[in-house]
Amino acid sequence: MPTTYAANLEDVKEAARRIAPYANRTPIMTCATIDAMAGRSIVFKCENFQKIGAFKFRGACNAIMGLSDADAARGVVTQSSGNHAQAVALAAKLRGIDAHIIMPSSSVAVKKRAVLGYGAKVYECDVTEQSRNEVCDRVEAETGAIRISPFDQPEIIAGQGTATLELLEQAGHLDAIVTPIGGGGLMSGTAIAASELDPKLRIIGAEPKGADDAARSLAAGKFIPLTEPKTIADGLRTSTGKYTWPIIRDHVERIITISEEDIVSSMRLIWERMKIVIEPSAAVAVAAILSDEFKGLEGIDKVGVIISGGNVDFDNLPW
């Protein structure tokens, strides 16, 4: 029997219809300098121009706008280091409901300010995943709010897949598509949309060496959780989930791991040559297409890269 995943192409298309009144249809961009460095034609899907500055708004908007009126009236709760927190806060504001956001004490200040600016209530927790979940459980029990996962929820996966749906409409044929991997919501949504629309499209992930659970899981053929992430890419400091991991396992060809030095240099490269601001998590995918490993892959002439976000802590730049 064919494998059943948390979402399929029809779910992605339905998500695209649901979020259309709220989400930006983000542009694609190219850069001759980066084409020359990569040795290929690169098309960037610029989710740094999405609402809240990241692709996360797509999934959160789909999940929240898809709630019944009765469930929406209970409000929503989630835990996130930043981009998903902002996405839930804004989507809840647009729906006119309460949002309760659990954020680690280490969260980037600009992201926390944005969450508060959208009218959400913020609860601080320790940096560990256990602490995040414990505080989220408590707030959920106290408020009765509906939990919205940062990545491991069918509606989130379908919503994130809409970025790839748009990319393929805008760019035409691609030989490969590259996205960063944290919890895997973007990667799994990308894989669902890409594999069903073009089964020959090669799907490649990018991950920091200091948070390489998905790469190790793919190599081992089994889920390996992330324990002590150490990377500047704050959006990628989490393990894949029960819904996202099977999609990644079955559809992602390989995951290229990136050093901290290459993350920083790739972020700076995009800032300087394309004149757009991207965050470290997005730079991981850029570094991947410039890596020797990727350059060694044959049969790839045109590549789509999802620039996942552009939320940067300007008070603590890494250079």
Long-range contacts (C-beta under 8 A, 24 or more apart in sequence): 3-246, 3-250, 5-188, 5-192, 5-243, 5-246, 5-247, 6-153, 6-154, 6-157, 6-188, 6-243, 6-244, 6-247, 7-154, 7-155, 7-157, 7-158, 7-161, 7-188, 7-189, 7-192, 8-192, 8-196, 9-192, 9-193, 9-196, 9-197, 11-154, 11-157, 11-158, 11-161, 11-192, 12-158, 12-161, 12-162, 12-164, 12-165, 12-189, 12-192, 12-193, 13-165, 14-158, 15-58, 15-62, 15-155, 15-158, 15-159, 15-161, 15-162, 16-162, 16-165, 16-166, 18-61, 18-62, 18-65, 18-66, 19-58, 19-61, 19-62, 19-65, 19-159, 19-162, 22-51, 22-57, 22-61, 22-65, 22-91, 22-94, 23-50, 23-51, 23-57, 23-58, 23-61, 23-162, 24-49, 24-50, 24-51, 25-166, 26-50, 26-163, 26-166, 27-170, 28-167, 28-170, 28-171, 29-274, 29-276, 31-273, 31-274, 33-273, 34-269, 34-270, 34-273, 34-274, 34-286, 34-290, 37-290, 38-289, 38-290, 38-294, 38-295, 38-303, 39-295, 40-289, 40-300, 40-301, 40-302, 40-303, 41-301, 41-302, 41-303, 42-289, 42-303, 42-305, 43-167, 43-171, 43-174, 43-302, 43-303, 43-304, 43-305, 44-274, 44-304, 44-305, 44-306, 44-307, 45-163, 45-164, 45-166, 45-167, 45-170, 45-171, 45-304, 45-305, 45-306, 45-307, 46-276, 46-307, 47-163, 47-282, 47-306, 47-307, 47-308, 47-309, 48-276, 48-277, 48-278, 48-279, 48-282, 48-307, 48-308, 48-309, 48-310, 49-310, 50-309, 51-87, 51-90, 52-83, 52-86, 52-87, 52-90, 52-114, 52-311, 53-83, 53-86, 53-309, 53-310, 53-311, 54-83, 54-86, 54-87, 54-235, 54-279, 54-308, 54-309, 54-310, 54-311, 55-160, 55-163, 55-186, 55-306, 55-308, 55-309, 56-83, 56-84, 56-86, 56-87, 56-150, 56-160, 56-309, 57-86, 57-87, 57-90, 57-91, 58-159, 58-160, 58-162, 58-163, 59-84, 59-87, 59-151, 59-153, 59-155, 59-156, 59-157, 59-158, 59-159, 59-160, 59-185, 59-189, 60-84, 60-87, 60-88, 60-90, 60-91, 60-148, 60-156, 60-159, 61-87, 61-91, 61-94, 61-159, 62-155, 62-156, 62-158, 62-159, 62-162, 63-91, 63-148, 63-153, 63-155, 63-156, 63-159, 64-88, 64-91, 64-92, 64-94, 64-95, 64-97, 64-148, 65-91, 65-94, 65-95, 66-155, 67-95, 67-146, 71-146, 72-97, 72-146, 73-97, 74-143, 74-144, 74-145, 74-146, 75-99, 75-100, 75-143, 75-144, 75-145, 75-146, 76-100, 76-145, 76-146, 76-147, 76-148, 77-101, 77-102, 77-136, 77-139, 77-140, 77-143, 77-145, 77-146, 77-147, 77-148, 78-102, 78-136, 78-147, 78-148, 78-149, 78-150, 79-103, 79-125, 79-132, 79-133, 79-135, 79-136, 79-150, 80-150, 81-106, 81-107, 81-108, 81-111, 81-234, 81-235, 81-237, 82-107, 82-108, 82-111, 82-112, 82-115, 82-234, 82-235, 82-311, 83-111, 83-235, 83-309, 83-311, 84-150, 84-151, 85-111, 85-112, 85-115, 85-120, 85-122, 86-111, 86-114, 86-115, 86-118, 86-311, 88-120, 88-148, 89-114, 89-115, 89-118, 89-119, 89-120, 90-118, 92-118, 92-120, 93-118, 93-119, 93-120, 98-143, 98-145, 100-139, 100-143, 100-145, 102-132, 102-135, 102-136, 102-139, 104-131, 104-132, 106-234, 107-234, 108-234, 108-311, 108-312, 108-313, 109-313, 109-315, 110-311, 110-312, 110-313, 110-314, 110-315, 111-311, 111-313, 114-311, 129-238, 129-239, 149-241, 150-183, 150-185, 150-238, 151-182, 151-183, 151-184, 151-185, 151-186, 151-238, 151-240, 151-241, 151-244, 152-183, 152-184, 152-185, 152-240, 152-241, 152-242, 152-243, 152-244, 153-243, 154-243, 156-185, 156-189, 157-185, 157-188, 157-189, 157-192, 157-243, 157-244, 157-247, 158-189, 158-192, 159-189, 160-185, 160-186, 160-188, 160-189, 160-190, 161-188, 161-189, 161-190, 161-192, 161-193, 162-189, 162-193, 163-189, 163-190, 163-306, 164-189, 164-190, 164-193, 164-194, 164-304, 164-306, 165-193, 165-197, 167-304, 167-306, 168-193, 168-194, 168-197, 168-198, 168-304, 171-302, 171-304, 173-198, 173-302, 174-198, 174-201, 174-302, 174-303, 174-304, 175-201, 175-202, 175-299, 175-300, 175-301, 175-302, 175-303, 176-201, 176-202, 176-203, 176-204, 176-297, 176-300, 176-302, 176-303, 176-304, 177-201, 177-202, 177-203, 177-204, 177-303, 177-304, 177-305, 177-306, 178-204, 178-205, 178-206, 178-285, 178-288, 178-289, 178-294, 178-303, 178-304, 178-305, 178-306, 179-205, 179-206, 179-285, 179-305, 179-306, 179-308, 180-205, 180-206, 180-207, 180-233, 180-235, 180-236, 180-281, 180-282, 180-284, 180-285, 180-306, 180-308, 181-205, 181-206, 181-207, 181-214, 181-236, 181-240, 181-248, 181-255, 182-211, 182-233, 182-235, 182-236, 182-237, 182-238, 182-281, 183-238, 183-239, 183-240, 183-241, 183-244, 184-214, 184-240, 184-241, 184-244, 184-245, 184-247, 184-248, 185-244, 186-306, 186-308, 187-214, 187-244, 187-247, 187-248, 187-252, 188-243, 188-244, 188-247, 188-248, 190-306, 191-247, 191-248, 191-251, 191-252, 192-247, 192-251, 194-251, 195-251, 202-253, 202-297, 202-300, 203-251, 203-252, 203-253, 204-252, 204-253, 204-254, 204-255, 204-256, 204-288, 204-294, 205-248, 205-252, 205-254, 205-255, 205-256, 205-288, 206-255, 206-256, 206-257, 206-258, 206-284, 206-285, 206-287, 206-288, 207-236, 207-255, 207-256, 207-257, 207-258, 207-284, 208-232, 208-233, 208-236, 208-257, 208-258, 208-260, 208-263, 208-284, 209-257, 209-258, 209-259, 209-260, 210-260, 211-236, 211-237, 211-238, 212-255, 212-257, 213-239, 213-240, 214-240, 214-245, 214-248, 214-255, 215-255, 215-256, 215-257, 217-245, 217-248, 217-249, 218-248, 218-249, 218-252, 218-254, 218-255, 221-249, 231-260, 231-263, 231-280, 232-260, 232-263, 232-264, 232-280, 232-318, 233-263, 233-279, 233-280, 233-281, 233-283, 233-284, 234-280, 234-281, 235-279, 235-280, 235-281, 235-308, 235-309, 236-281, 236-284, 254-293, 256-288, 256-291, 256-293, 256-294, 258-284, 258-287, 258-288, 258-291, 262-287, 262-290, 262-291, 263-287, 264-318, 264-319, 266-290, 267-318, 268-319, 270-307, 276-307, 276-310, 277-310, 277-312, 278-307, 278-309, 278-310, 278-312, 279-308, 279-309, 279-310, 279-311, 279-312, 280-312, 280-318, 281-308, 281-309, 282-307, 282-308, 282-309, 282-310
